[in-house]
Amino acid sequence: MSLRFRRSIRIAPGVRLNLTKGGIGLTAGVRGAHYSVHSSGTVTRSVGLPGTGLYYQDRRRAAAGAAASRQTAPRSTTTVPTAPAVPPATLVPGPGLLASAAERAYHRGVLAYLAGDGATAAAAFEEALAHDPSATSAHLFAGVAASNLDDGRRAAAHLEAVVASPAGLPDRLQAHYLPERLFAVSLAVKITASITARLPASELAAALMLAEVYQEQGRLEEAIGVVHQVHEALPSPLVRLSLCDLLLADRDYAGVVETAAGVTNASDVEAEILHVRAAAQVALDQRTGALDSFKAALAKTAGRDPGLLLAVRYDRALALERFGQHAKARADLERVYAADPAYEDVAARLGAPKGTA
């Protein structure tokens, strides 16, 4: 394996992910995760993600990862709808006459959150936590609200509390004021520049959001530590994409290629994994592999997000230019220009007036 090994990564207060060439170990308590590391390097993992109903058990030789994301201008975003959107506030049950101060503050936080008032929501959830520090879901929603307010320090502190909590979600307050029998709140979680997923309000969403906050703060080691842990527990395409993007940002290009091995173009998420793998292969100057990955990412267009396809085709054009295949590069740029004359710097590259068809 060519991946680098990170020996001990702090992923939250009191929680560390220990990676060595002999295996993987998790110190401190994360609900649902159990690791048994043997001196031979064999690791037995029995991991469940509380609140998701997902369970994963594996016994194999441990491998560690590192690195991540393209430095390009923001592009149109594909949203992966995995849960219903935010419900109307009129469905939220009210606090009873004997409700505690924590419940009343939590209820105010829910109403403000659903109304899009992030500042009020964050303050109300923090007031609920002052009365009841065990209210894990208050940390989650306060963290989301703080993130939306671009308060990374505050968001990280709350999301770390969710990841480190021995209690699962939904907790008592979430189950009462956001009951799944009436609706399910989903959280928008940015995975890459082109993919944003909507996930249930759970530990999984908290972990992926925490990784995003860490990355924005320049704490890439910790971001990779969080997502690597989740990937070990739940090797789903969405989590794999998040890990690949982080590995690319860390310039662990070999790690990206290995993590993306075996991916097929079965969805927008997997097409984006192929896109990220192609970017890593370009950086490694693996020309045939990179062009094969770009081709696979563009192999299916029916049902694919148009913005994602434009991003892949544009990046393939840049790669073709780098590899000296200028005619093919121009053909891709012309197709991008035909779809969106104002896309990136495509007009300038073609010598055409930007914004004209």
Buried (B, 14 or more C-beta within 10 A) or exposed (E): EEBBBBEEBBBBEEBBBBBBEBBBBBEEEBBBBEBEBEEEBBBBBBBBBBBBEBEBEEEEEBBBBBBBBBEBEEBBBBEBEEBEEBBEEEEBEEBEEEBBEBBBBBBBBBBBBBEEBBEBBBBBBBBBBEBBEBBBBBBBBBBBBBBBBEBBEBBBBBBBBBBBBEBBBBBBBBEBBBBEEEBBBBBBBBBBBBBBBBBBBBBBBBBBBBBBBBBBBEBBBBBBBBBBBBBBBBEBBBBBBBBBBBBBBBBBBBBBBBBBEEBEBEBBBBBBBBBBBBBBBBBBEBBEBBBBBBBBBBEBEEEBBEBBBBBBBBBBBBBBBEBEBEEBBBEBBBBBBEBBBEBBEBBEBBEBEBEEE
